[in-house]
Each structure stands twice: as C-alpha cells, then as structure tokens.
C-alpha cells in the first residue's frame, strides 16, 4: 500500500466553513420554493379553469413548478435547505408525499441511504442497474444479454412512467415498513398521511372538474416528470465519463470523481434544478445547501486538479445522449482501478459490497429555527 494523499475532504470543508457556505441560504431557498409552488398552482389553475387553448400550457407550467418543488425538496431531504433538521423533515414531508404522492421514507432509503453511500457501485447503488426493467451493466466479457439487445426498443414506452413507478414503489416500501418494524415511527405515519391527503385532493379535483380532466392531469404530470427525472439525474452517473465500480474505494473523493460528472445547463433550466447540475459537489457535501454549489465548484475543481483527481464537466445535451446510449451499449464494470485516474500517492484499498439496512427515520417533535 502506498502513502495516502492529504485528507482533501477536510481541506475543502475548512474552506467552505471559512467562506460561510456551511450554513444554508434560507432566504434564497424559501424564495425558490415559493416560486416553484406558485408555478405549480398557477399552471394547475390554468389546466382546470383556463380556456381550452391554455390546457397544455397550464400542464407544462404546473409540471415545471412541480419539478422545481421536487428538486428543492431534494435539498431538504439531505438536511441542506433550512438550518433546523426538524424543519427540513417537515419540508420533505410537504414536498414529497403531500404535494406529489411520493414516499419520503422510500426516498430517504433509496436515494440518501443507498445511492449516496455508494454511487455507481454494483450491488450497492440501485440506480446504476434498474433491474428487471433495464440492464445498464455488462458484468463480464460475454456478449450482451437478450434483454440488453432489445431494451432500446421498449425504453420509449417505459421511460415516461419512471415517476409513477417511484410513487408505487414508495407506497409499497412504506407499507412494508409499517408492517415489519417493531415500533412504528412517526415519520412513517406522517409520510403515509401525506400520500393519502394527496390522493384525496386528486379525488376532489375529479369530483369538481370531472374524472377525465383529473386523469389527464395526473398522467400528463407523471409523463413529463419522468422525462425530466431521466434528463436531470441520468447524465451525472450514466455518461461515458462516469465509471461503474465493482467495489467502493476507500478514498471518497476518488470514488465521487470516478463515478460522477457535472453538466452545464442554460440559466432558465438551472433555476429548476436546485443545484443538481453540480453533482460532484453535491455527492462530496450533500449536507451543504445547493445555493452555494456554483460558488463551491471552482474551489472543488481547483483542489481536485491540484491533488490529481479527475473532475469532469460536460454539456447537458451530451450527457443525455450518452445516457441514452446505455440502452444499446451497456457499460462494463471496472474491477481493477489500475491507478490510471487516481492520484500518484493514493491508497486504493476497497471495501467489499455489503447489504445495507433500511432507514428508520423518526420525525423530531419540535421545529426550531435556530
């Protein structure tokens, strides 16, 4: 084993603290959340109450606001939106189950606990190989499997339903948690209550404006959200410059920079992303508010390059195209790092793939703003 490099995470964290980025910009995050909420409500009003010529426009505006709410809530799920952990939990419950019918418990487990602990590590990150629907990983030198040869044909049929699958899988996960855990958590109960209230609101819209209008609204929102989810989350981890790993490197910076890339987006779109285009910064410091990522990026890039780490930034369009190519050309798993992209003085001990226990979050009793 060679000598390890200095602890780059600690070095960057000291810079973050010194520059005042360790605390979230609550005012900016609140304004962003309210703008997204306004778009969601105005678009929904236009869809149901506006003239027929504005129905599709209303659906688009509503879903754009909905997507902004989802990405803003994503920051809260990492306790990075508000100063209080309790208030972040409440915001997560508002943004996911109540406004969208998505289980916050499932998101905490699948995204925060699994994906962020081991991005693009085979057997540990469920996002890198969404079996049984798609297969992005070619584990051996054997030819592509039968599924991998044909999945590009049915991908256009399944991709528009990603968000529906997220909602249904979340409900199933939440029900299993409520049945299996010895002590039911308050967070689980509030999560389920939020989902129930969400679908009661949809039923209310159906009662007032008709079943056909409500169904069209829900289907349209699921389809547009699904395409946005793929377009925003896939480029960061499924592009050509992001590796699939057989084991988790001990060096966190090496792990993130090998498996994750940033991508550049036009300003109007970046407002709805809540910092998700800065995936390297987000995976290194998920507890830091996305409002600081644009300022952090030059610092993280400079320090990574100084210590010999890879730091990739691609165009958003190229990232989407490269992610789509995986449906026809699955990516091989990297078993031997061979030090080709690691610093020259980096210890590359790895940890074996192990199972992870489900998250059992509980909602604190109070919401302090201090």
matplotlib code that plots the C-alpha trace (Angstrom):
import matplotlib.pyplot as plt

x = [0.0, 1.3, 1.1, -2.3, -2.8, -3.8, -7.4, -8.9, -12.4, -11.2, -9.3, -12.3, -14.6, -12.4, -12.6, -16.4, -16.6, -14.2, -16.3, -19.6, -21.0, -21.6, -24.9, -27.9, -29.1, -32.6, -34.0, -33.0, -34.2, -37.5, -38.0, -37.1, -39.6, -42.4, -41.7, -41.9, -45.1, -46.6, -45.9, -47.4, -50.6, -51.0, -50.4, -52.9, -55.4, -54.9, -55.3, -58.6, -60.1, -58.5, -59.6, -59.1, -56.3, -54.3, -54.8, -51.5, -49.6, -51.1, -50.0, -46.5, -46.2, -47.7, -45.3, -42.3, -43.3, -43.8, -40.3, -38.8, -40.6, -39.2, -35.6, -36.0, -37.3, -34.4, -32.1, -34.4, -34.1, -30.3, -31.0, -29.5, -32.4, -33.1, -31.0, -33.0, -33.1, -36.6, -37.8, -36.0, -38.0, -41.3, -40.3, -39.6, -43.0, -44.6, -42.7, -42.8, -45.9, -48.3, -47.7, -46.7, -47.6, -44.0, -43.0, -40.4, -39.3, -38.7, -36.7, -34.6, -33.8, -33.2, -31.5, -30.0, -29.0, -28.2, -27.3, -25.3, -23.4, -22.1, -22.9, -22.4, -21.1, -22.5, -24.9, -25.0, -26.5, -29.9, -29.8, -27.0, -28.8, -32.6, -33.3, -35.6, -36.8, -33.4, -29.8, -27.1, -24.3, -22.3, -20.6, -18.4, -16.7, -19.6, -21.9, -24.8, -27.8, -31.0, -32.6, -29.7, -30.1, -33.8, -34.3, -33.7, -36.9, -39.2, -37.3, -39.5, -42.6, -41.2, -39.2, -42.3, -43.5, -40.4, -42.2, -45.3, -43.0, -41.4, -44.8, -46.0, -42.7, -42.7, -46.2, -45.2, -42.0, -43.8, -46.4, -43.7, -42.0, -45.3, -45.9, -42.4, -40.8, -41.3, -42.0, -43.8, -42.0, -43.9, -42.2, -43.7, -47.2, -46.9, -45.5, -48.5, -50.9, -49.4, -49.8, -53.4, -54.2, -52.5, -54.8, -57.8, -57.0, -56.8, -60.2, -61.5, -60.4, -62.0, -65.3, -65.2, -63.8, -64.6, -62.6, -61.3, -59.7, -58.1, -56.8, -55.3, -53.7, -52.1, -51.0, -49.5, -47.7, -46.3, -45.0, -43.4, -41.8, -40.4, -38.7, -37.3, -36.1, -34.1, -32.8, -31.6, -30.4, -29.0, -26.2, -24.4, -23.9, -24.7, -22.4, -19.3, -17.1, -18.7, -17.5, -19.4, -17.4, -17.3, -16.3, -16.3, -13.0, -11.9, -11.0, -14.3, -13.0, -11.7, -15.0, -17.1, -14.9, -14.7, -18.4, -19.9, -19.8, -21.2, -23.0, -23.7, -27.3, -28.9, -29.7, -33.6, -33.3, -30.8, -33.3, -35.5, -32.6, -31.8, -28.0, -28.4, -26.1, -23.3, -23.3, -19.7, -20.1, -23.4, -22.0, -19.0, -21.0, -24.7, -25.3, -24.3, -27.1, -27.4, -27.4, -23.6, -22.7, -22.0, -19.5, -18.0, -17.5, -14.3, -12.8, -13.5, -12.3, -9.0, -8.3, -9.1, -6.8, -4.1, -4.2, -4.5, -8.2, -10.4, -13.0, -15.4, -17.9, -19.9, -22.7, -26.2, -27.2, -24.1, -24.8, -28.4, -27.2, -24.5, -27.0, -29.4, -26.7, -26.6, -29.8, -28.0, -24.4, -24.2, -21.2, -18.7, -17.9, -14.4, -12.8, -9.2, -8.7, -5.1, -4.4, -5.0, -7.1, -6.2, -3.5, 0.0, 0.2, -3.3, -4.1, -6.8, -8.0, -11.6, -14.5, -16.5, -20.0, -22.4, -26.1, -27.5, -30.2, -33.4, -33.5, -35.7, -36.1, -38.3, -39.7, -38.4, -41.1, -40.2, -39.2, -36.6, -35.3, -32.1]
y = [0.0, 3.5, 6.6, 8.3, 11.9, 14.6, 14.5, 16.6, 16.4, 18.1, 20.7, 21.6, 21.6, 24.1, 26.4, 26.0, 27.0, 29.9, 31.3, 31.0, 28.3, 25.8, 27.5, 27.3, 30.5, 30.1, 33.3, 32.2, 28.7, 29.9, 32.2, 29.5, 27.1, 29.7, 30.5, 26.8, 26.5, 29.5, 28.0, 24.7, 26.4, 28.8, 26.1, 23.8, 26.6, 27.2, 23.5, 23.1, 26.5, 28.3, 28.3, 25.1, 26.8, 27.0, 23.5, 22.1, 25.3, 25.0, 21.4, 22.3, 25.2, 23.1, 20.3, 22.7, 24.1, 20.5, 19.5, 22.6, 21.6, 18.1, 19.3, 21.9, 19.2, 17.0, 19.5, 19.3, 15.5, 16.0, 18.5, 21.2, 23.6, 25.0, 25.4, 23.0, 19.3, 19.1, 21.8, 20.0, 16.9, 18.8, 20.4, 16.9, 15.7, 18.7, 18.4, 14.7, 12.9, 15.8, 17.7, 14.7, 11.4, 10.3, 8.5, 10.5, 7.3, 5.5, 8.4, 8.6, 4.9, 4.6, 7.9, 9.2, 5.9, 3.7, 5.8, 8.5, 5.9, 4.1, 5.8, 3.6, 0.6, -2.7, -4.3, -1.2, 1.5, 0.6, 3.5, 2.1, -1.0, -0.7, -4.5, -6.0, -3.2, -2.3, -3.6, -1.0, -3.2, -5.7, -7.6, -10.0, -10.1, -12.2, -10.7, -8.6, -10.4, -10.8, -8.0, -5.7, -6.3, -5.3, -2.9, 0.2, -0.8, -0.7, 2.1, 4.8, 3.0, 2.6, 5.8, 8.1, 6.1, 6.5, 8.8, 6.6, 3.6, 5.8, 6.6, 3.0, 1.6, 4.2, 3.2, -0.5, 0.3, 2.4, -0.3, -2.9, -0.6, 0.0, -3.8, -5.0, -2.6, -3.3, 0.3, 2.4, 5.7, 9.0, 9.9, 6.8, 7.7, 11.3, 10.1, 7.8, 10.5, 12.9, 10.4, 9.8, 13.5, 14.0, 11.4, 12.8, 16.1, 14.5, 12.8, 16.2, 17.6, 14.7, 15.4, 19.1, 19.1, 15.5, 12.3, 12.7, 16.0, 14.7, 11.6, 13.6, 15.9, 13.1, 11.2, 14.3, 15.2, 11.7, 11.6, 15.0, 14.5, 11.1, 12.5, 15.4, 13.0, 11.0, 14.1, 15.6, 12.6, 10.3, 12.4, 12.7, 8.9, 7.3, 9.3, 7.9, 9.6, 8.1, 4.6, 1.6, 0.1, -3.4, -2.2, 1.0, 2.8, 3.9, 7.3, 9.3, 11.9, 9.3, 7.5, 10.5, 11.9, 8.5, 7.9, 11.4, 14.3, 17.8, 19.2, 22.6, 23.9, 27.1, 29.5, 29.2, 25.4, 25.7, 27.6, 24.5, 22.1, 23.3, 22.6, 19.1, 20.1, 20.3, 16.6, 16.3, 19.0, 17.5, 14.0, 15.2, 17.5, 16.6, 18.4, 21.8, 23.8, 23.8, 27.6, 27.5, 24.9, 27.4, 29.2, 25.9, 24.4, 26.4, 25.7, 22.0, 21.8, 23.5, 21.4, 18.2, 19.1, 20.1, 16.7, 14.8, 13.8, 13.7, 16.5, 16.2, 18.7, 18.0, 19.7, 18.7, 17.6, 15.4, 13.9, 12.9, 11.4, 9.4, 8.1, 7.1, 5.1, 2.7, 1.2, -0.2, -0.4, -1.3, -0.3, -2.7, -2.7, -1.5, -4.2, -3.1, 0.6, 0.2, 3.7, 5.3, 8.1, 8.1, 10.4, 9.0, 8.7, 7.3, 4.3, 2.4, -0.2, -1.0, -2.3, -5.4, -5.0, -5.5, -5.2, -2.0, -1.8, 0.1, 3.7, 4.2, 7.9, 9.5, 13.0, 15.2, 16.7, 20.4, 22.7, 25.2, 27.9, 28.4]
z = [0.0, -0.9, 1.2, 1.1, -0.1, 2.4, 3.5, 0.7, 2.2, 5.4, 3.4, 1.3, 4.3, 6.1, 3.1, 3.0, 6.7, 6.3, 3.4, 5.2, 2.9, 5.7, 6.5, 4.1, 2.4, 3.9, 2.3, -1.2, -0.8, 0.6, -2.4, -4.8, -3.2, -3.2, -6.9, -7.8, -5.7, -7.5, -10.9, -9.8, -8.5, -11.5, -14.0, -12.3, -12.3, -16.0, -16.7, -14.9, -15.1, -18.1, -21.7, -23.8, -25.7, -22.5, -21.2, -22.4, -21.5, -18.0, -17.7, -18.7, -16.3, -13.5, -14.1, -14.3, -10.9, -9.7, -10.8, -9.1, -5.9, -6.2, -6.6, -3.9, -1.6, -2.5, -0.7, 2.3, 2.3, 2.8, 5.7, 3.5, 2.9, 6.3, 9.4, 11.5, 10.9, 12.1, 9.7, 6.8, 7.7, 7.6, 4.3, 2.9, 4.0, 2.3, -0.9, -1.5, -0.1, 0.3, -3.0, -5.2, -3.6, -3.4, -0.2, 1.8, 3.6, 0.4, -1.0, 2.2, 1.9, -1.9, -2.5, 0.7, 2.3, -0.7, -3.7, -1.8, 0.3, -2.8, -6.1, -9.2, -7.1, -8.3, -5.7, -3.6, -5.8, -7.2, -9.7, -11.7, -12.8, -12.6, -12.8, -14.1, -16.3, -17.8, -17.7, -18.0, -16.6, -18.6, -15.8, -17.9, -21.3, -22.6, -25.4, -24.4, -22.9, -24.8, -22.7, -23.4, -27.1, -27.2, -24.3, -26.5, -28.3, -25.3, -23.4, -25.0, -23.6, -20.0, -19.5, -19.3, -16.3, -14.1, -11.7, -11.5, -10.6, -7.9, -6.4, -6.4, -5.2, -2.4, -1.2, -1.3, 0.7, 3.2, 3.8, 4.4, 6.9, 8.8, 8.9, 9.6, 12.1, 15.7, 16.6, 14.0, 13.5, 13.5, 10.2, 8.6, 9.7, 8.6, 5.3, 4.7, 5.8, 3.3, 0.5, 1.5, 1.6, -1.8, -3.5, -1.6, -3.2, -6.7, -6.0, -5.1, -8.4, -10.2, -8.3, -9.2, -12.8, -13.9, -13.9, -17.4, -16.6, -13.4, -15.1, -17.9, -15.4, -13.4, -16.5, -18.1, -14.9, -14.5, -18.1, -18.1, -14.6, -15.7, -18.7, -16.6, -14.0, -16.6, -18.3, -15.0, -13.0, -15.7, -17.2, -13.9, -13.4, -16.7, -19.1, -20.7, -18.2, -15.1, -14.2, -12.8, -10.0, -8.6, -5.1, -3.1, -3.0, 0.5, -0.8, -1.0, -3.4, -5.8, -5.6, -6.4, -9.2, -10.9, -10.9, -11.1, -13.5, -13.5, -16.5, -17.8, -18.3, -19.6, -16.8, -17.1, -16.6, -13.8, -11.7, -11.6, -10.9, -7.4, -7.9, -9.3, -12.2, -9.6, -8.8, -7.8, -5.1, -4.1, -3.6, -1.7, 0.6, 0.4, 3.7, 2.1, 0.6, -3.2, -3.1, -2.6, -5.2, -8.0, -5.7, -4.4, -7.9, -8.9, -5.5, -5.6, -9.2, -8.4, -5.3, -7.2, -10.0, -7.6, -5.9, -9.2, -9.0, -12.1, -12.3, -15.3, -16.6, -19.8, -21.7, -20.6, -24.1, -24.5, -21.1, -22.1, -25.4, -23.6, -21.0, -23.8, -25.5, -22.5, -23.6, -26.6, -25.3, -21.6, -19.6, -18.3, -14.5, -13.5, -11.4, -11.5, -11.0, -12.1, -10.7, -14.1, -12.8, -9.1, -7.6, -7.7, -4.0, -3.3, -1.1, -3.0, -0.5, -1.2, 0.9, -0.1, -1.2, 1.7, 2.3, 3.9, 6.5, 5.7, 7.1, 10.1, 10.4, 13.0, 12.9, 15.8, 18.0, 17.6, 14.7, 15.8, 13.5, 15.3]

ax = plt.figure().add_subplot(projection="3d")
ax.plot(x, y, z, "-o")
ax.set_aspect("equal")
plt.show()
